[in-house]
Amino acid sequence: MNPKTLLHQLSAIERLNFLLTNRIPRRWATRFMGWFSRIRQPLVKRVSMAVWQAFAGDLRLDEARRDHFESMHDCFIRELRPGVRPVDQRAGILVSPCDGIVGAFGATNGTEVFQAKGFPYSLEELLGDAELAGRYANGRFLTLRLTASMYHRFHAPESGCMREIRHIAGDTWNVNPIALKRIERLFCRNERAVLELALEGRQDCRILMVPVAAILVASLRLHALDEPLGLNYAGPARIPCDLGYQRGEEMGYFEQGSTVLLFTGPGFHFEEGVATGAHWRMGEAIMRY
């Protein structure tokens, strides 16, 4: 096929994908999917699972703790069998908090970060706190995108303590690569949580995780909270806590796939192999300090 023809076709597919996922009533579609995915009716489950598998691609259910699901939602939030995600225990490293595809990574320019080439956003806008943003100035950032077929739970990248959970209400834009290239400051627009860990034995050393929800998701479950953070959440935006985590310990999960943003100070370096488009599994070493 002529390269120009191929590029034209890919461009048309991108435009169609963008229109289908971002020009519909996003909040309505997200609420509907939240209800529909929980229907525990065998025929509904079989049909919806078949459609999902047809579009999701590599759905690795052989890794799941259970081999039977009551609803599509049960499959979305599935746990894995013990041992299928070994956690690297070497000293001085951060492990990937989730299964994901590297969307962007690098050094922050002061407190400016890139969601995609040519599309920067500010840490202050993302986090809603100038002082917190300043702690990560000139540090490192990593974007991990979870696709619909992936394992949707996220874990602590290193052992540490969390003193506060911040919830930032927002929209439900799709956060796929097409949208990131077209919508400025997209991560700053969507529903998200801000989770900071003071590393064990190094209280002056902190890392920051920002799980970002998206269309058909818009709900984050943190094991530290009794209710989900999402479109229906009406609680406080800042929730004090005193929680200790071990490296690789589960912190929560998305109701479906989305994105995890990871931020560190300047004393961190990426592991060899970290590159845009690279697939990473939870528990694999991804940064060192």
PyMOL commands that set and color helices and strands:
alter all, ss='L'
color gray80, all
select helices_A, chain A and resi 3-22+26-36+42-56+61-63+72-76+123-127+130-134+177-182+186-188
alter helices_A, ss='H'
color red, helices_A
select strands_A, chain A and resi 93-95+100-107+112-116+119-122+140-145+153-155+160-168+192-199+206-212+219-222+229-230+238-245+250-254+259-264+269-270+279-280+285-288
alter strands_A, ss='S'
color yellow, strands_A
deselect
rebuild
show_as cartoon
